[in-house]
């Protein structure tokens, strides 16, 4: 079966087709369009799926012109999703970054305390909340592709309830985090741990903001409503800069004021996104209001299981660098080592947050296509996405190597710290090269509901193999901190390669059936049918 002609286009003269192969004649409608862009914007995923199904085993018989147009079609969809997702991720991360800049003007002890709290508390909370919301990425993305629009609101509400419940025990951890911070920052004084606890208490409202904003963001992203999220993230960032300046620099509210400003800015983000979901016509089909059907148990436990798998997967990912950081405290000259590693991890965090935007976009593409019953388009998207991710990562890696002297000097003027950090930057460049495809494959696994598989891969790759190698190289050789970093890289490479093999060996036709079954179990097929019938 071939893709039908676009009624808005005209065919080229007949003599231009004399030299086409027989297989190319079958795909003439794709080529006989006035310009690439006309074709790119004119055909649906279902039509491309039909073409890929017919020509999937005949790549050598189809001209490179056609495949370039297919890649262009997919690239356009990827970029349309990626740039707002990346913008949203970066500007959300910059809320914490700006807070630390203002705290730095309060004094070295305050900066050390806030940094320690962010490292110890936010890494864990972010992993838990982001992991739980990954289930929304999977199910809402597949529901949107399957046109089960009303089920998306139920899925989002279930996630919010579970995440609010998870925030309660984390509240006690935030409020009484002094002992934890003393354990993490062994080289720091008790005063810094106490100040970190003050900062942590100011971040308690942030927990409940996370519990709301992450599911709502994934709910909108699954519908390809991403531009709005990017604009809001930029706007809230500007608001946060002004608010933090007013609270810390003008009113002099100190460390607690800085933490509360960060929490308040996230609640502003929650309020804006929540009002958009409730009031916007764009969500009319997907948000049908608050419903008691959320609490029906038949579909609740399968959703809890998927959420638990997602949480374990993301927590293992988020805490990997933290564990390596803790190991570095046992090396000689811990102050220099920790400062150097902190600089490297900070740059790596920028790369991770950029790539996390790509993660969300790749998850949405795969889940939408699986939900819509387009396995070949999902597979094709994976290939194109990883190619784009590798090119972006390569550019960033080269830039890190070219500008490494200036990048290190941005953070330190100490000669010893500079030398150690400068020597680690080739490893940072390697990390940048890996990160893009690492997160993209991560997102594609989430989009296909492979959280439990990735969770086991993370456990073995990072904590069994990666950390073992890090300890051996760091403590049994002369590499020191570089050995620890090599262990981090090896664990990440192993994880990325393993997930890549899982993706390559996937039977995408069967994944379509699994996606439909997963959606039925997690939202309850009877509820789904009732919801859809009520809205059409």
C-alpha atoms as one frame of an Amber mdcrd trajectory, in Angstrom:
protein
   0.000   0.000   0.000   1.384   3.442  -0.898   0.885   6.858   0.550  -1.968
   8.642  -1.225  -1.356  11.757  -3.218  -1.819  15.068  -1.563  -4.786  16.707
  -3.311  -3.198  20.137  -2.879  -0.146  19.246  -5.016   0.486  18.762  -8.697
   2.532  16.090 -10.413   5.702  16.858 -12.357   5.755  16.217 -16.117   5.697
  12.551 -17.121   9.126  12.611 -18.789  10.812  13.261 -15.455   9.790   9.793
 -14.278  11.205   7.603 -17.088  14.303   6.470 -15.197  12.651   5.612 -11.886
  12.837   2.032 -10.666   9.703  -0.026 -10.152   9.843   0.484  -6.384  10.205
   4.192  -6.869   7.051   4.215  -9.021   5.235   2.802  -6.007   6.339   5.779
  -3.918   5.784   8.503  -6.531   3.310  10.484  -4.381   6.112  11.218  -1.909
   8.444  12.517  -4.600   6.019  14.277  -6.881   5.480  17.202  -4.524   6.548
  20.794  -5.063   9.459  20.930  -2.622  10.499  18.998   0.450   8.721  21.281
   2.897   5.364  20.743   1.174   5.688  17.012   1.679   6.966  17.349   5.229
   3.954  19.344   6.353   1.348  17.403   4.385   1.458  13.801   5.561   0.488
  12.095   8.781   2.274   9.438  10.797  -0.267   6.876   9.598   0.612   7.581
   5.958   4.340   7.366   6.648   3.713   4.122   8.563   2.064   2.676   5.443
   5.073   3.584   3.330   7.598   2.204   5.830   5.578  -0.997   6.098   5.716
  -1.472   2.331   9.355  -0.487   1.838  10.867  -1.479   5.187  12.766  -4.404
   3.644  13.608  -2.595   0.409  15.774   0.294   1.567  18.335  -0.277  -1.205
  15.654   0.053  -3.888  14.414   3.413  -2.610  16.396   6.486  -3.618  18.374
   8.578  -1.174  16.130  11.548  -2.043  13.159   9.799  -0.508  15.001   8.851
   2.680  16.290  12.390   3.057  12.701  13.602   2.896  11.664  11.015   5.462
  14.489  12.134   7.752  13.460  15.749   7.171   9.872  14.927   8.086  10.943
  13.269  11.336  13.546  15.936  12.132  10.899  18.630  11.910   8.724  16.792
  14.444  11.721  16.201  16.715  12.831  19.836  16.687   9.260  21.016  17.237
   9.175  18.981  20.455  12.804  19.296  21.519  13.547  23.003  21.640  10.657
  23.857  24.002  11.370  20.772  26.139  15.050  21.708  26.422  14.152  25.338
  27.185  11.740  24.236  29.904  14.307  21.895  31.489  17.151  24.429  31.430
  15.189  27.365  32.828  13.663  25.202  35.557  17.177  24.121  36.545  18.329
  27.741  36.470  15.904  28.588  39.285  18.202  26.722  41.679  21.312  28.075
  39.954  20.201  31.692  40.424  19.283  31.018  44.049  22.817  29.776  44.743
  24.290  32.879  43.095  22.368  35.158  45.466  23.176  32.928  48.451  26.856
  33.204  47.535  26.691  36.919  48.335  25.608  36.080  51.894  28.911  34.355
  52.646  30.984  31.242  51.968  29.323  29.252  54.753  25.834  30.007  53.440
  26.851  29.025  49.896  28.421  25.778  51.103  25.300  24.992  53.154  22.872
  25.686  50.304  25.011  23.730  47.823  25.177  20.795  50.233  21.402  20.848
  50.708  20.810  20.960  46.951  23.238  18.085  46.409  21.880  15.886  49.181
  18.182  16.732  49.217  17.225  17.921  45.761  18.993  15.019  44.039  16.859
  12.539  45.964  13.589  14.496  45.772  14.103  15.280  42.096  14.766  11.606
  41.373  11.642  10.485  43.240   9.294  13.070  41.746  10.711  12.923  38.230
  10.669   9.138  38.344   7.049   8.964  39.446   6.026  11.366  36.693   7.762
   9.157  34.096   4.723   6.877  34.301   2.644   9.837  33.085   5.009  10.220
  30.117   4.450   6.592  29.158   0.700   6.301  29.654  -0.439   9.780  28.629
   1.757   9.650  25.538   0.307   6.300  24.507  -3.245   7.398  25.402  -2.878
  10.514  23.256  -1.609   8.460  20.326  -4.525   6.043  20.760  -6.994   8.973
  20.937  -8.087   7.933  24.442  -8.022  11.598  25.369 -10.213  11.602  28.466
  -8.111   8.877  30.084  -5.178  11.288  30.220  -6.808  13.399  32.915  -7.374
  10.310  35.082  -3.734   9.273  34.654  -2.486  12.756  35.560  -4.695  12.950
  38.665  -3.549   9.526  39.853   0.049  10.617  39.507  -0.562  13.809  41.489
  -2.206  11.861  44.331   0.672   9.383  44.517   3.302  12.109  44.358   1.631
  14.176  47.075   1.689  11.032  49.206   5.400  10.534  48.485   6.099  14.157
  49.447   4.938  13.542  53.043   7.845  11.297  54.171  10.269  13.469  52.206
   9.010  16.447  54.226  10.484  14.962  57.407  13.769  14.339  55.607  13.904
  17.986  54.511  12.934  19.334  57.934  15.479  17.246  59.843  18.237  16.855
  57.272  21.121  17.941  59.512  22.493  14.409  60.177  22.235  13.510  56.476
  24.097  16.659  55.457  26.781  15.975  58.064  27.242  12.518  56.528  27.423
  13.864  52.977  29.688  16.779  53.852  32.137  15.037  56.164  34.806  17.648
  55.472  32.422  20.482  56.320  31.782  21.915  59.787  28.682  21.242  61.881
  27.719  24.877  61.357  27.382  24.311  57.609  25.191  21.254  58.186  22.945
  23.286  60.500  22.691  26.091  57.948  21.896  23.474  55.317  19.023  22.258
  57.476  17.637  25.809  57.600  17.809  25.962  53.807  16.205  22.518  53.555
  13.241  23.595  55.660  12.677  26.493  53.302  12.504  23.971  50.445   9.664
  21.927  51.985   6.977  23.748  49.922   9.060  22.929  46.851   8.367  19.218
  47.398   4.631  19.689  46.996   5.176  21.951  43.996   7.214  19.159  42.381
   4.383  16.717  43.120   2.013  18.869  41.067   4.152  20.423  38.360   5.924
  17.307  37.054   2.733  15.326  36.258   1.087  18.422  34.760   4.109  19.139
  32.565   4.149  15.537  31.307   0.392  15.688  30.756   0.829  18.689  28.443
   3.970  17.387  26.754   2.205  14.136  25.868  -0.243  16.279  23.868   2.630
  18.121  22.167   1.742  21.307  24.076   5.352  22.327  24.615   5.729  25.927
  23.425   3.515  27.155  26.256   5.666  25.321  28.816   8.822  26.907  27.424
   7.383  30.433  27.564   6.136  29.903  31.118   9.506  28.522  32.252  11.284
  31.616  30.925   8.704  33.927  32.506   8.898  32.232  35.911  12.699  32.368
  35.752  12.612  36.145  35.253  10.096  36.444  38.095  12.375  34.349  40.308
  15.411  36.546  39.633  13.436  39.633  40.668  11.871  37.922  43.700  15.170
  36.525  44.991  16.901  39.875  44.568  14.088  41.552  46.526  13.997  38.956
  49.326  17.744  38.373  49.751  19.445  41.606  48.686  16.817  44.232  49.565
  14.847  42.776  52.489  17.802  40.815  53.890  15.859  37.632  54.633  18.986
  35.498  54.373  19.271  31.780  53.700  15.699  30.879  54.642  14.347  33.694
  52.481  16.329  32.430  49.479  14.931  28.911  49.914  11.359  30.166  50.322
  11.763  32.318  47.195  12.730  29.211  45.239   9.711  27.350  46.588   7.366
  30.254  45.820   8.597  30.521  42.227   7.841  26.849  41.670   4.346  27.372
  43.071   3.834  30.211  40.596   4.774  27.712  37.888   2.227  25.253  39.308
  -0.514  27.894  39.362   0.028  29.020  35.764   0.188  25.494  34.340  -2.801
  24.372  36.420  -4.958  27.261  35.215  -3.948  26.544  31.626  -4.987  22.890
  31.920  -8.352  23.790  33.460  -9.213  26.773  31.245  -7.475  26.259  27.909
  -9.494  24.935  24.940  -6.390  22.917  24.011  -7.084  20.606  26.969 -10.844
  20.405  26.530 -10.764  16.751  25.447  -7.958  15.601  27.722  -9.017  17.340
  30.939 -12.628  16.559  31.870 -12.392  17.793  35.447 -11.633  16.175  38.779
 -13.107  12.694  39.034 -13.646  10.076  41.745 -12.848   7.469  39.093  -9.224
   8.164  39.984  -9.720   6.062  43.132 -11.257   3.018  41.445  -8.909   0.194
  42.362  -9.117  -2.006  39.277  -6.681   0.118  37.325  -4.915   1.656  40.295
  -2.407  -1.062  41.235  -0.988  -1.585  37.726  -0.384   2.157  37.645   1.307
   2.016  41.062   3.607  -0.769  39.814   4.632   1.254  36.768   5.178   4.309
  38.969   7.341   2.318  41.385   9.485   1.003  38.523   9.857   4.526  37.159
  10.852   5.883  40.571  13.526   3.255  41.189  14.872   3.765  37.677  15.171
   7.546  38.034  16.500   7.513  41.611  19.309   5.163  40.610  20.088   7.555
  37.770  19.905  10.741  39.858  22.002   9.492  42.787  24.864   8.013  40.742
  26.948  11.204  40.686  26.185  11.787  44.378  27.653   8.397  45.317  30.796
   9.092  43.273  31.043  12.468  45.006  30.847  10.763  48.419  33.588   8.331
  47.426  35.877  11.227  46.515  35.852  12.426  50.147  38.081   9.464  51.038
  40.864  10.516  48.654  43.935  12.507  49.784  43.487  16.305  49.772  39.678
  15.999  49.902  39.039  19.754  49.727  40.843  20.135  46.389  39.357  16.911
  45.043  35.800  17.838  46.044  36.074  21.359  44.639  37.403  20.011  41.337
  34.786  17.281  41.097  32.028  19.744  42.035  33.011  21.998  39.110  32.979
  19.057  36.697  29.638  17.775  38.001  28.152  21.261  37.707  28.992  21.393
  33.999  27.736  17.838  33.651  24.454  18.933  35.260  24.010  21.544  32.529
  24.486  18.825  29.938  22.142  16.491  31.815  19.391  19.100  32.015  19.743
  19.932  28.328  19.577  16.231  27.526  16.622  15.685  29.879  14.634  17.941
  27.556  15.609  15.618  24.714  14.592  12.682  26.942  11.063  14.031  27.304
  10.767  14.777  23.587  11.991  11.300  22.585   9.605   9.705  25.076   6.667
  11.654  23.651   7.524  10.717  20.056   7.802   7.004  20.813   4.770   6.798
  23.113   2.559   8.783  20.711   3.449   6.541  17.777   3.042   3.306  19.729
  -0.315   4.475  21.034  -1.378   5.339  17.491  -0.328   1.891  16.245   2.654
   3.074  14.178   5.561   0.799  15.202   7.711   1.526  12.152   7.434   5.273
  12.599   8.431   4.811  16.251  11.483   2.790  15.198  12.384   5.310  12.492
  12.050   8.166  14.985  14.463   6.407  17.344  17.137   6.229  14.646  16.778
   9.860  13.585  16.606  11.109  17.183  19.813   9.318  18.157  21.600  10.679
  15.100  20.616  14.230  16.022  21.560  13.637  19.658  25.022  12.386  18.724
  25.728  15.414  16.524  24.645  17.843  19.263  26.732  16.001  21.860  29.755
  16.028  19.561  29.519  19.809  19.158  29.279  20.322  22.928  32.227  17.984
  23.558  34.450  19.863  21.127  33.452  23.189  22.708  34.335  21.849  26.167
  37.823  20.931  24.954  38.404  24.206  23.115  37.245  26.502  25.926  38.213
  24.402  28.954  40.704  26.930  30.357  38.127  29.712  30.450  35.393  27.402
  31.710  37.510  26.312  34.676  38.525  29.888  35.496  34.860  30.852  35.745
  34.703  28.808  38.954  38.114  29.022  40.588  41.297  31.051  40.817  43.041
  28.555  43.106  46.016  27.105  41.207  45.749  23.587  42.664  42.018  23.312
  42.042  42.549  24.710  38.539  45.187  22.095  37.661  43.115  19.159  38.893
  39.922  20.410  37.223  41.730  21.211  33.965  43.115  17.660  33.871  39.593
  16.247  34.319  38.009  18.232  31.478  38.838  15.695  28.725  36.763  13.256
  30.779  33.998  15.857  31.022  34.086  16.100  27.213  33.666  12.317  26.986
  30.711  12.569  29.376  29.129  15.224  27.162  29.582  12.978  24.128  27.767
  10.117  25.850  25.047  12.119  27.584  22.948  13.001  24.526  22.319   9.442
  23.349  22.179   8.221  26.946  19.157  10.385  27.763  17.517   9.938  24.369
  17.613   6.144  24.719  16.404   6.586  28.289  13.404   8.557  27.021  12.656
   6.037  24.293  12.648   3.262  26.883  10.206   5.297  28.993   8.032   5.927
  25.942   7.738   2.181  25.390   7.125   1.424  29.082  10.496  -0.256  29.772
  11.051   1.354  33.181  11.573  -1.918  35.054  14.143  -3.129  32.525  16.058
   0.147  32.663  15.907   0.093  36.463  17.751  -3.239  36.553  20.205  -2.023
  33.918  20.904   1.094  36.000  21.478  -0.957  39.144  23.980  -3.325  37.525
  25.714  -0.821  35.231  26.086   2.001  37.740  26.257   0.472  41.192  27.656
  -3.022  40.610  30.089  -2.411  37.753  30.608   1.366  37.489  31.205   2.049
  41.182  33.386  -1.050  41.565  35.618   0.134  38.736  35.593   3.663  40.187
  36.817   2.374  43.556  39.509   0.207  41.994  40.828   2.979  39.744  40.423
   5.707  42.348  41.915   3.976  45.375  44.126   1.190  43.993  45.897   3.168
  41.264  47.562   6.562  41.005  44.641   7.991  39.019  42.849   9.286  42.119
  39.860  11.468  41.283  40.347  10.758  37.567  39.894   7.063  38.357  36.587
   7.802  40.070  35.474   9.783  37.042  36.509   6.954  34.710  34.299   4.633
  36.739  31.400   7.062  36.317  31.996   7.156  32.544  32.331   3.378  32.202
  29.090   2.835  34.110  27.283   5.335  31.887  28.701   3.812  28.679  27.666
   0.343  29.803  24.166   1.537  30.706  23.766   3.370  27.395  25.024   0.417
  25.355  22.758  -2.037  27.179  19.643   0.104  26.771  20.621   0.641  23.125
  20.809  -3.120  22.563  17.414  -3.555  24.234  15.944  -0.893  21.922  17.550
  -2.403  18.800  16.294  -5.903  19.604  12.763  -4.706  20.345   9.880  -6.087
  18.317   7.989  -2.850  17.757   4.893  -4.545  16.370   4.437  -6.348  19.679
   5.132  -3.098  21.559   1.975  -1.628  20.010  -0.071  -4.441  21.568   1.763
  -4.037  24.875   1.051  -0.300  24.860  -2.678  -0.926  24.405  -2.677  -3.567
  27.146  -0.677  -1.345  29.511  -3.104   1.515  29.016  -6.095  -0.725  29.699
  -4.598  -2.141  32.889  -3.391   1.176  34.256  -6.528   3.179  33.575  -9.075
   0.296  33.586 -10.642  -0.491  30.219 -14.189   0.047  31.506 -13.259   3.479
  32.797 -11.547   4.281  29.511 -14.598   3.317  27.488 -16.935   5.268  29.781
 -14.720   8.316  29.642 -14.363   8.258  25.898 -18.085   7.642  25.373 -18.933
  10.542  27.679 -16.863  12.946  25.608 -17.882  12.002  22.075
